[in-house]
C-alpha cells in the first residue's frame, strides 16, 4: 500500500472499532468525555503534520463524546441508527466523492437516482411518474415541496414568481393544523409566505387535524395551500387525509404532507388504516435518515404534479450542458450535492419491500411494548401508540422533568422532554433498526425503576 491507502485503512479500522462497541456503552457522553474535548482547543499548526495522528486524536477524543444514537437504546429525538449496508455504501460513496448535480458529472449517481426513485415510489405506493428529489432533510424537503406548490398555484393564478417575485402576487391562503411541526413554519417562512400568516385548524387530543373544522375558503379570494401531517412529533398521530384531500380537491388546493418519519407507514401493509387518502397529496416530504436508517443527512421530496419542481428550481448558465435525464440541480434548491441516493438504493436493495415494512413494524411493536409496560406500572401514557412514539407523563410536569433528568443521568437509555398541553412530558421515540422488543422491555424497566425511585 502507499501512504494514502494506509491512512484510509487506519481510518476505516477506527470507524469499524467504534461501531463494534457502540451498543454496549452508555447512551449519553460521560462528563469526563465531554471535558476531554478540550484537547481540540489547540493553536492552528504552522506546518503540515502527521495525518495519522490527526485521525487518532479525532477517534480517541471525539468518539467517547458522541451520543450513541446508532445503538438500540436511544429514544430521544426521532434519529435513526445506521443500517450496516448504508454505512458501507457511505464509505464507498465518500471515496467516489461524486457531485450528483448532473448526469454528466456522475453517470453512476444519475442511474442510482433513477433506480432509487422508482423503488421509493413503489415501496410507498406512489404513482410511478412522481418526481423524487434528495435533499438534506425533511425541513429542506418541506421547503422544496412548498416552493413548488407556491409557484404552481400562482402560475395558475396568472403570476410567475420566478420571473416577477412575490411583490404584488395574489395572496396564497395557507391552512395548517394546530400541531404542525415547527419545521413546517420554518419552511413557509423560507418560501416567503410567512410563518404566522396562516389559518390554523384545531387538533384533537392526539394532535390530529380536525377536518370538520377546515375553513370554507373561496378559491376566488386566492390560491389555497393546505398542509397536513403524517406522524405528529409527540404522539405519532396521522391527520385524516381522505377528508382533507376531499376538501382540497373541491377548492383546487395544493395538498402537502409533512411526513418526516410517519410517511414510512405507507410501506407497512398493517398500517394502511393510518394512511388512507395520503397518496392523494400533491407533494410529500420525509427523511431517509430516520426510519430508513441511512446516514445523516438525507431528506426526500416527492412531487406528483409533473414539471413543478423543474419550474421552480431550473438553473440557466452558459456552461451547463443540454438537459439529459433527471438533472438534480434543476429539481432542488442546491446545485452541487452529494449523492444521497446511493445509501437509499443500498438499503432498499438489501431490505426489499418486506424488509422496509418489517423495520416499521419492529419499531412500532417496540413502542407498543414500552407503552404497555409503563401503563401497567402506573406511569401515564398520553397517546394512542399506533406507530413509534410514546408520550409519557409521570404524576405531573415537574415530576416528569425529574424523571427525564434521572433517565439521562442514569445513561442506560436516553429520552428527551417535550411540551404537551402546556406541561412537560417525556417523548420516547423508536426508530433504530437495532431496537428489538427485548430492548423495549429493558427501556420500559429502566423508566419504571427510576420513576419508582422518584
C-alpha positions in Angstrom: 0.0 0.0 0.0 1.0 3.6 -0.5 0.8 6.0 2.5 -2.6 7.3 1.4 -4.1 3.8 1.3 -2.5 3.1 4.7 -4.1 6.2 6.1 -7.6 5.3 4.7 -7.2 1.7 6.1 -6.4 3.2 9.5 -9.4 5.4 9.4 -11.7 2.6 8.4 -10.4 0.4 11.2 -11.1 3.2 13.7 -14.6 3.6 12.3 -15.3 -0.1 12.5 -14.0 -0.3 16.0 -16.5 2.5 17.0 -19.4 0.6 15.5 -18.3 -2.6 17.3 -18.5 -1.0 20.8 -21.4 1.4 20.5 -24.2 -1.0 21.6 -22.6 -1.7 24.9 -21.7 1.8 26.1 -23.8 4.4 27.8 -26.0 6.4 25.5 -25.0 9.9 26.6 -21.4 11.1 26.6 -19.9 11.0 30.1 -18.8 14.2 31.8 -15.1 13.2 31.6 -15.5 12.5 27.8 -17.1 15.9 27.3 -14.4 17.6 29.4 -11.8 15.7 27.3 -13.0 17.7 24.2 -10.7 20.5 25.4 -7.9 18.6 23.7 -9.3 20.0 20.4 -8.5 23.5 21.7 -5.1 23.9 20.2 -3.5 26.6 18.0 -3.7 26.2 14.3 -0.5 24.4 13.3 2.1 26.4 11.3 3.2 23.4 9.3 1.8 20.2 7.9 1.6 17.4 10.5 1.1 13.6 10.7 -2.4 12.8 9.3 -2.5 9.5 11.3 -2.0 11.5 14.5 -4.9 13.7 13.4 -7.2 10.7 12.9 -6.2 9.2 16.2 -7.0 12.4 18.0 -10.4 12.6 16.3 -11.2 9.0 17.3 -9.8 8.9 20.8 -11.1 12.3 21.9 -14.2 12.8 19.7 -15.6 9.2 19.8 -16.3 8.9 23.5 -18.0 12.3 23.4 -20.6 11.2 20.8 -24.2 10.3 21.7 -24.9 6.6 20.9 -27.7 7.3 18.5 -26.6 4.4 16.4 -27.3 1.9 19.2 -30.6 0.2 20.3 -31.2 2.3 23.4 -31.6 5.9 22.1 -35.2 7.1 22.3 -34.7 10.9 22.4 -35.3 12.5 19.0 -36.5 10.5 16.0 -33.0 9.7 15.0 -32.5 6.5 13.0 -29.4 4.4 13.6 -27.2 3.5 10.6 -28.1 0.2 8.8 -24.8 -1.5 8.1 -25.2 -1.6 4.3 -25.9 2.2 4.4 -22.7 2.8 6.3 -20.8 0.6 3.9 -22.3 2.4 0.9 -21.4 5.7 2.5 -17.8 4.6 2.8 -17.8 3.8 -1.0 -19.8 6.9 -1.9 -17.5 9.2 0.1 -14.5 7.7 -1.7 -16.2 8.3 -5.0 -17.0 11.9 -3.9 -19.4 12.4 -6.8 -21.3 15.6 -7.5 -24.8 14.4 -8.2 -26.0 17.7 -9.8 -25.9 16.5 -13.4 -25.7 13.1 -15.1 -22.6 14.3 -17.0 -20.9 14.8 -13.6 -21.7 11.2 -12.5 -23.4 8.6 -14.6 -23.4 6.3 -11.6 -25.2 8.7 -9.4 -27.7 9.5 -12.1 -28.5 5.9 -12.7 -28.8 5.2 -8.9 -31.1 8.2 -8.6 -33.5 6.8 -11.2 -33.5 3.3 -9.7 -33.8 4.5 -6.1 -36.6 7.0 -7.1 -38.6 4.2 -8.8 -38.1 1.9 -5.9 -39.2 4.6 -3.4 -42.4 5.3 -5.4 -43.0 1.5 -5.5 -42.5 0.8 -1.8 -44.6 3.8 -0.8 -47.3 3.1 -3.3 -47.0 6.4 -5.1 -47.5 6.9 -8.9 -44.5 6.0 -11.0 -44.4 9.4 -12.5 -43.9 11.1 -9.1 -40.7 13.3 -9.1 -38.3 12.4 -6.3 -35.6 14.7 -5.1 -32.9 14.0 -2.5 -32.1 16.8 -0.1 -30.5 17.4 3.3 -33.5 16.6 5.5 -37.3 17.0 5.9 -37.0 20.7 6.6 -35.5 21.4 3.2 -37.7 18.7 1.6 -40.8 20.6 3.0 -39.4 23.9 1.8 -38.7 22.4 -1.7 -42.2 21.0 -2.0 -43.8 24.2 -0.7 -41.8 26.4 -3.1 -43.0 24.2 -6.0 -46.6 24.5 -4.6 -46.3 28.3 -4.4 -45.1 28.6 -7.9 -47.7 26.2 -9.4 -50.6 27.8 -7.6 -49.5 31.3 -8.7 -48.9 30.2 -12.3 -52.5 29.0 -12.3 -53.5 32.4 -11.0 -51.6 34.2 -13.8 -48.5 35.1 -11.8 -44.9 33.9 -12.5 -43.0 34.0 -9.2 -39.6 33.0 -10.7 -39.8 36.0 -13.1 -41.6 38.6 -11.1 -41.1 37.7 -7.4 -43.7 37.8 -4.7 -44.3 41.6 -4.6 -47.8 42.2 -5.9 -48.6 38.5 -6.3 -52.0 37.1 -5.4 -52.3 36.2 -1.8 -52.0 32.5 -1.1 -54.4 31.2 1.6 -52.3 28.7 3.7 -54.0 26.2 6.0 -52.1 24.2 8.7 -53.0 22.0 11.6 -52.7 23.2 15.2 -50.0 20.6 15.9 -48.0 21.2 12.7 -44.2 20.7 13.3 -42.1 23.8 13.8 -40.1 23.0 10.6 -43.2 23.4 8.5 -43.5 27.0 9.8 -39.8 27.4 9.1 -40.3 26.2 5.5 -43.3 28.6 5.0 -41.0 31.4 6.1 -38.3 30.3 3.8 -40.5 30.4 0.7 -41.8 33.9 1.6 -45.4 33.3 2.5 -44.8 33.7 6.2 -44.8 31.5 9.3 -47.7 33.2 11.0 -49.9 34.3 8.1 -51.7 31.0 8.2 -55.2 29.7 9.0 -54.8 27.2 11.9 -57.2 24.3 12.2 -57.7 22.9 15.7 -56.4 19.5 16.6 -57.9 16.7 18.6 -56.4 15.2 21.8 -53.9 13.2 19.7 -52.8 16.1 17.6 -54.8 15.2 14.5 -56.2 18.0 12.4 -60.0 18.2 12.9 -61.1 18.0 9.3 -64.7 19.1 10.2 -63.2 22.4 11.2 -61.4 23.2 8.0 -62.4 26.7 6.8 -64.8 27.2 4.0 -62.3 29.1 1.8 -63.2 30.7 -1.5 -60.6 29.9 -4.2 -61.6 33.2 -5.8 -60.0 35.0 -2.9 -56.6 33.5 -3.7 -54.9 30.1 -4.3 -55.1 27.6 -1.4 -52.2 25.6 0.1 -53.1 23.0 2.7 -50.5 21.4 4.9 -51.3 18.1 6.6 -49.1 15.8 8.8 -48.2 12.1 8.8 -46.8 11.4 12.3 -47.3 14.1 14.9 -43.9 14.6 16.5 -45.1 13.7 20.0 -47.9 11.2 19.5 -47.2 9.8 16.0 -50.8 10.6 15.0 -51.9 10.9 11.4 -54.2 13.6 10.1 -57.5 12.4 8.4 -56.0 12.6 4.9 -59.1 11.4 2.9 -61.3 14.2 4.4 -58.6 16.8 3.9 -58.0 15.7 0.3 -61.7 15.9 -0.4 -61.7 19.5 1.0 -58.6 20.4 -1.1 -60.0 18.9 -4.3 -63.2 20.9 -4.0 -61.1 24.1 -3.9 -58.4 23.3 -6.4 -55.9 23.5 -3.4 -52.4 22.0 -3.3 -52.2 19.5 -0.6 -48.8 19.0 1.0 -48.0 16.4 3.7 -45.1 16.6 6.2 -44.2 13.0 6.9 -40.7 13.2 8.3 -41.0 9.8 9.9 -44.6 8.9 9.5 -44.6 8.7 5.7 -42.9 5.3 6.0 -46.1 3.9 7.3 -47.1 3.8 3.7 -44.7 0.9 3.3 -46.3 -1.2 6.1 -49.3 -3.2 4.9 -50.5 -3.5 8.5 -50.8 0.3 8.9 -52.8 1.3 5.8 -55.7 2.4 8.0 -53.5 5.2 9.2 -52.6 6.5 5.7 -56.0 6.3 3.9 -56.0 9.2 1.4 -52.4 10.1 2.0 -51.4 9.2 -1.5 -53.7 11.8 -2.9 -51.4 14.6 -1.7 -49.7 16.7 -4.4 -46.4 16.7 -2.5 -44.9 14.8 0.4 -41.7 15.2 2.4 -39.8 12.7 4.6 -36.4 11.7 6.0 -34.4 8.7 5.0 -32.1 9.2 7.9 -34.9 8.5 10.3 -36.8 5.2 9.6 -34.8 4.1 6.5 -31.7 4.3 8.8 -29.2 5.8 6.3 -26.6 8.2 7.5 -27.2 11.9 8.1 -28.2 14.0 6.2 -30.9 12.6 3.9 -34.3 14.0 3.1 -36.6 13.2 0.3 -39.2 15.3 -1.5 -42.0 13.7 -3.6 -44.0 15.9 -6.0 -46.8 14.4 -8.1 -47.5 17.4 -10.3 -45.4 17.0 -13.4 -42.8 19.7 -14.0 -43.5 21.6 -10.8 -40.0 21.0 -9.3 -38.3 22.0 -12.5 -40.3 25.1 -12.9 -39.1 26.4 -9.6 -35.5 25.2 -9.5 -34.2 25.1 -13.1 -30.9 26.9 -13.4 -29.7 28.5 -16.6 -26.0 29.1 -17.3 -23.9 29.1 -20.5 -21.6 26.4 -19.2 -24.3 23.9 -18.4 -24.9 21.1 -20.9 -28.2 20.4 -22.6 -30.8 18.5 -20.5 -30.2 14.8 -20.4 -32.2 12.6 -18.0 -33.1 13.7 -14.4 -30.8 16.6 -13.5 -30.9 17.0 -9.8 -29.7 20.6 -9.7 -32.7 21.6 -11.8 -35.1 20.0 -9.3 -33.7 21.0 -5.9 -32.5 24.3 -4.3 -28.9 23.2 -4.3 -26.7 22.9 -7.3 -23.7 20.8 -6.2 -24.9 18.0 -4.0 -23.7 14.7 -2.6 -25.2 11.5 -4.0 -27.6 10.7 -1.1 -29.4 8.3 -3.3 -26.6 5.7 -3.1 -27.3 4.8 0.5 -31.0 4.8 -0.1 -30.6 2.5 -3.0 -28.3 0.2 -0.9 -30.8 -0.1 1.9 -33.8 -0.7 -0.4 -31.9 -3.3 -2.4 -30.8 -5.1 0.8 -34.1 -5.0 2.6 -36.6 -5.2 -0.2 -40.3 -4.3 0.1 -40.9 -6.7 3.0 -37.8 -5.6 4.9 -38.8 -2.0 4.9 -42.2 -3.0 6.2 -40.6 -5.1 8.9 -38.5 -2.2 10.0 -41.5 -0.1 10.5 -43.3 -2.9 12.3 -40.4 -3.7 14.6 -40.1 -0.2 15.8 -43.9 0.2 16.2 -44.1 -3.1 18.1 -41.3 -2.0 20.4 -43.1 1.3 21.1 -46.3 -0.6 21.9 -44.4 -2.8 24.4 -42.9 0.3 26.1 -46.3 1.9 26.3 -48.0 -1.2 27.7 -45.3 -1.8 30.4 -45.4 1.8 31.5 -49.2 1.8 31.7 -49.1 -1.4 33.8 -46.6 0.2 36.2 -48.8 3.2 36.7 -46.9 5.7 34.5 -49.3 7.7 32.3 -49.1 7.2 28.6 -50.8 10.1 26.9 -51.2 8.9 23.4 -52.6 6.0 21.3 -49.4 4.1 20.5 -50.2 3.4 16.8 -46.7 3.9 15.5 -43.3 4.6 17.0 -44.0 7.4 19.5 -44.8 7.0 23.2 -45.7 10.2 25.1 -45.3 9.9 28.9 -46.1 12.0 31.9 -45.4 10.8 35.4 -47.6 12.4 38.1 -47.2 15.9 36.7 -44.9 18.2 34.7 -42.3 18.9 37.4 -42.1 15.2 38.4 -41.7 14.3 34.7 -38.9 16.8 34.4 -37.2 15.0 37.3 -37.8 11.6 35.7 -36.2 12.8 32.4 -33.2 14.2 34.3 -32.9 10.8 36.1 -33.1 8.8 32.8 -30.5 11.0 31.2 -28.1 10.9 34.2 -28.6 7.1 34.5 -27.3 6.6 30.9 -28.7 3.2 30.1 -31.2 4.8 27.8 -31.9 8.3 26.6 -35.2 10.1 26.3 -36.0 13.8 26.0 -38.6 16.3 27.0 -41.4 17.9 25.1 -44.4 20.2 25.9 -47.9 18.7 25.7 -50.9 20.7 26.6 -48.6 23.3 28.3 -46.9 20.9 30.6 -43.7 18.9 30.4 -43.9 15.3 29.1 -41.3 12.7 28.1 -41.1 11.6 24.5 -40.0 8.1 23.8 -39.2 7.6 20.1 -38.3 4.3 18.5 -36.6 4.5 15.1 -33.4 2.5 15.3 -33.3 -0.7 13.2 -31.5 -2.3 16.2 -34.2 -1.7 18.8 -36.0 -5.0 19.4 -38.9 -5.9 21.7 -36.2 -7.1 24.2 -34.7 -3.6 24.1 -38.1 -2.2 24.6 -38.7 -4.3 27.7 -35.4 -3.2 29.0 -36.1 0.5 28.3 -39.5 0.3 30.0 -38.0 -1.4 33.0 -35.4 1.4 33.3 -38.1 4.1 33.2 -40.3 2.3 35.7 -37.3 1.7 38.1 -36.4 5.4 38.0 -40.0 6.6 38.3 -40.4 4.4 41.4 -37.3 5.9 42.9 -38.8 9.4 42.5 
